[in-house]
Amino acid sequence: MMEPFPRNNRTFQILDGASKGGYSVGAYNCYNDDGVIAVIRAAERCRSPAIIQVFPWTIRFQGPHFVRYVIEAAHSASVPIAVHLDHCIEPDDVKTALNLPFDSVMIDASTLEPQENIRKCKEIVQIANAKGVAIEAEMGRIEGGEDGLPNVDMETILTQPSLAKAFVQETGVQFLAPAFGNIHGKYRPGGPEASWRLDLLMDVHHAIPHIPLVLHGTHGVSDELFRKARKYGILKINLNRTVRDEYTDFVAKNAGKLELTTLKMQGVDIYAKSIERVMRHVLGSAGKA
């Protein structure tokens, strides 16, 4: 007999396993097929669960057929890999996303007034959950800019623990991305250690202990701080340049020197090794699949 939602949802299953197993899972932002292949190869070599993330930009630029390829490739892997749509802001993007076989979608209504954020999230959660799609939402405002996201020039609005509990209850979201001083893009002098309010993050975790928390704004975060975050309820860690920079540097230095096939094969190998490193030595997810 098939499990009811959300227990039959791949992203939920992966994060539920992390919660019970005492590790975190990387959610890797992928912009092309190199990234997708690298995540799958790293996950299979490490026997690690993983989440591949794409942006609404992917749907608009590479098209729904590319998204279906990503999902089919991920779901065909020999370890559990989910596909997640990150930072879905525009109503048209949400509508398109819910007609594609994503495992989960992040609804980003965090620039709206709190009550409007709740109303919009609740409405989307009901539609998505009926289709078997899990929903992540951001509460508070994680400032900074990301691919296709507006830059927000404002004081960071931090997630309040008591409001987080009400938000989850009212919207029915499966996962929450709290704002506790983490930012998209480059951190100010002092880095994440100076910006993060870990005391606040712990209070949020205690307020909603059964809801997996998601870490956004990871550029420049140390391995040690990633490990520490797990103790504060962070189960899903969004990773972009942390695992992509070595690949990007290699491609930049060798494009035009190597045959494209060689460039791609060697580039994917470098990318996969960067991902393997965090699976084995930072997240603790290796050997868990």
C-alpha positions in Angstrom: 0.0 0.0 0.0 1.3 3.4 -1.0 2.2 5.8 1.9 0.1 9.0 2.1 1.5 12.4 1.4 4.0 13.7 2.6 5.6 10.3 3.4 5.5 9.3 -0.3 7.3 12.5 -1.3 10.9 12.1 -2.3 12.2 15.3 -0.8 10.3 14.7 2.4 11.7 11.1 2.6 15.3 12.3 2.1 15.0 15.0 4.8 13.1 12.7 7.2 16.0 10.2 6.8 18.5 13.0 7.7 16.5 14.0 10.7 16.5 10.4 12.0 20.1 9.7 11.0 21.7 12.9 12.4 23.1 14.3 9.2 22.3 17.0 6.6 21.6 16.7 2.9 23.1 19.0 0.2 20.7 20.7 -2.2 22.9 21.5 -5.1 22.1 24.4 -7.5 22.6 23.1 -11.1 22.7 25.4 -14.1 23.5 22.9 -16.8 23.8 19.2 -17.5 27.4 19.2 -16.1 26.0 20.0 -12.7 23.2 17.4 -12.9 25.7 14.6 -13.9 28.2 15.7 -11.3 25.6 15.5 -8.4 24.3 12.1 -9.6 27.9 10.7 -9.9 29.0 12.1 -6.6 25.9 10.8 -4.8 26.2 7.3 -6.3 29.9 7.1 -5.5 29.3 8.2 -1.9 26.0 6.3 -1.5 24.5 9.6 -0.4 21.0 11.0 -0.8 21.0 14.4 -2.6 18.7 17.1 -3.9 19.2 18.8 -7.2 18.0 22.4 -7.3 17.1 24.5 -10.3 15.7 28.0 -10.6 12.7 29.4 -12.5 15.4 30.7 -14.8 16.0 27.1 -15.8 12.3 26.6 -16.9 12.4 29.9 -18.9 15.8 29.5 -20.5 16.3 25.8 -20.9 12.7 24.9 -21.0 10.3 22.3 -19.5 11.9 19.5 -21.5 15.3 20.1 -19.8 13.6 20.0 -16.4 12.0 16.7 -17.3 15.4 15.4 -18.3 16.8 16.5 -14.9 14.0 14.8 -13.0 14.2 11.6 -15.0 18.0 11.4 -14.6 17.8 12.1 -10.8 15.0 9.6 -10.3 16.9 6.9 -12.3 19.9 7.1 -9.9 20.8 4.2 -7.7 20.4 6.4 -4.6 17.6 8.8 -3.6 17.9 12.1 -5.4 15.0 14.6 -5.4 14.6 17.6 -7.7 13.6 20.9 -6.2 12.6 24.3 -7.7 14.2 27.1 -5.7 12.9 30.6 -5.1 9.7 30.5 -7.2 8.4 34.1 -6.9 6.2 34.9 -10.0 2.7 33.4 -10.1 3.2 32.2 -13.7 6.4 30.3 -12.6 4.5 28.7 -9.8 1.7 27.6 -12.2 4.2 26.2 -14.7 6.2 24.4 -11.9 3.1 22.7 -10.5 2.5 21.2 -14.0 6.0 19.6 -14.0 7.0 16.6 -11.9 9.1 18.4 -9.3 9.4 16.7 -5.9 9.3 20.0 -4.1 9.1 23.8 -4.7 10.2 26.8 -2.7 7.6 29.5 -2.7 9.3 32.8 -2.1 6.6 35.3 -1.0 8.9 36.7 1.6 9.0 40.2 0.1 5.2 40.5 0.8 3.6 41.6 4.0 3.5 38.7 6.6 -0.2 38.0 6.3 -0.1 38.1 2.5 2.9 35.7 2.6 0.8 33.3 4.7 -2.2 33.7 2.4 -0.2 33.0 -0.8 1.8 30.1 0.7 -1.4 28.4 2.1 -3.1 28.7 -1.3 -0.2 27.1 -3.1 0.5 24.5 -0.5 -3.1 23.1 -0.9 -2.7 22.8 -4.7 0.8 21.5 -4.6 0.3 18.9 -1.9 -2.8 17.5 -3.7 -0.3 16.9 -6.6 2.2 15.2 -4.3 4.6 18.2 -4.4 6.1 19.3 -1.1 6.5 23.0 -0.3 9.4 25.0 1.3 8.8 28.6 2.3 10.9 31.5 3.5 9.9 33.3 6.6 11.5 36.7 7.4 13.7 38.0 4.7 17.1 36.5 3.7 18.6 39.6 2.1 20.9 39.7 -0.9 20.5 38.7 -4.5 20.5 35.3 -6.2 20.0 34.1 -9.8 16.9 35.8 -11.0 16.1 37.2 -7.6 15.7 40.9 -6.8 18.4 42.4 -4.6 16.8 43.6 -1.4 18.3 46.8 0.1 16.7 46.7 3.5 17.5 45.6 7.0 17.3 41.8 7.4 13.9 40.8 8.8 14.6 38.0 11.1 12.3 35.0 11.7 10.5 35.2 15.1 10.1 31.7 16.7 6.5 32.2 17.9 5.5 33.5 14.5 7.3 30.6 12.8 5.1 28.1 14.6 1.9 30.0 13.6 3.2 30.3 10.0 3.8 26.6 9.7 0.4 25.8 11.3 -1.5 28.2 9.1 0.2 27.5 5.8 0.9 23.8 6.1 4.3 24.1 4.5 6.6 21.0 4.8 10.0 22.8 5.1 11.0 26.3 6.4 13.9 28.6 5.4 14.4 30.8 8.4 16.2 34.2 8.3 18.7 34.4 11.2 21.3 36.7 9.7 22.2 34.5 6.7 22.3 36.3 3.4 22.4 35.5 -0.3 25.7 36.5 -1.9 28.7 37.9 -0.1 28.7 38.4 3.6 29.9 41.5 5.3 33.3 41.7 7.1 33.4 39.1 9.8 31.6 36.6 7.6 28.7 34.3 8.5 30.2 33.8 12.0 29.6 37.5 12.7 26.2 37.6 11.0 24.4 34.4 12.1 22.2 34.5 15.1 22.5 30.9 16.2 20.6 31.5 19.4 17.6 32.6 17.2 18.0 29.6 14.9 17.9 27.3 17.9 14.7 29.0 19.2 13.1 28.6 15.8 14.0 24.9 15.8 12.6 24.4 19.3 9.4 26.2 18.2 8.9 23.8 15.2 11.0 20.8 16.0 9.3 18.5 13.5 9.8 20.8 10.5 13.0 20.5 8.5 14.9 23.8 8.4 16.7 24.9 5.2 19.9 26.9 5.1 20.1 29.6 2.4 23.1 32.0 2.0 26.0 29.5 2.2 28.7 31.3 0.2 31.8 31.7 2.4 30.4 29.4 5.1 33.2 27.2 6.7 33.0 23.5 6.9 32.9 23.7 10.7 29.9 26.1 10.6 28.0 23.8 8.2 28.6 20.9 10.7 27.4 23.1 13.5 24.2 24.1 11.7 23.0 20.5 11.8 22.7 20.8 15.6 20.3 23.7 15.1 17.8 21.7 13.0 19.2 22.5 9.6 18.6 19.4 7.4 18.7 20.8 3.9 21.8 22.9 3.0 21.6 24.8 -0.2 25.0 24.7 -2.0 26.1 26.7 -5.0 29.6 28.2 -5.3 30.9 26.1 -2.4 30.9 23.1 -4.8 31.0 24.8 -8.1 34.0 27.2 -8.0 36.7 24.6 -8.8 34.6 23.5 -11.8 34.1 27.1 -13.0 37.8 27.9 -12.7 38.7 24.8 -14.7 36.3 25.6 -17.5 37.4 29.3 -17.6 41.1 28.2 -17.9 40.6 25.5 -20.4 37.7 26.5 -22.7 39.2 26.8 -26.2 42.2 24.7 -25.2 40.6 21.3 -24.8 38.1 19.6 -27.1 34.6 20.2 -25.8 34.0 16.6 -25.0 37.2 16.5 -22.9 36.4 19.8 -21.3 33.0 18.5 -20.2 34.3 15.1 -18.9 37.1 16.6 -16.9 35.0 19.4 -15.7 32.3 17.1 -14.5 34.9 15.0 -12.7 36.2 18.0 -10.9 32.7 19.2 -10.0 31.7 15.7 -8.7 34.8 15.6 -6.5 33.9 18.9 -4.9 30.5 17.5 -4.1 31.9 14.3 -2.8 34.1 16.2 -0.4 31.1 17.9 1.3 29.1 14.7 1.3 31.9 12.7 3.0 33.5 15.4 5.3 30.9 18.1 5.9 27.3 16.9 5.7 27.8 13.4 6.9 25.4 12.1 4.2 27.9 9.6 2.6 26.9 6.0 3.2 23.4 6.9 4.2 21.7 5.7 1.0 
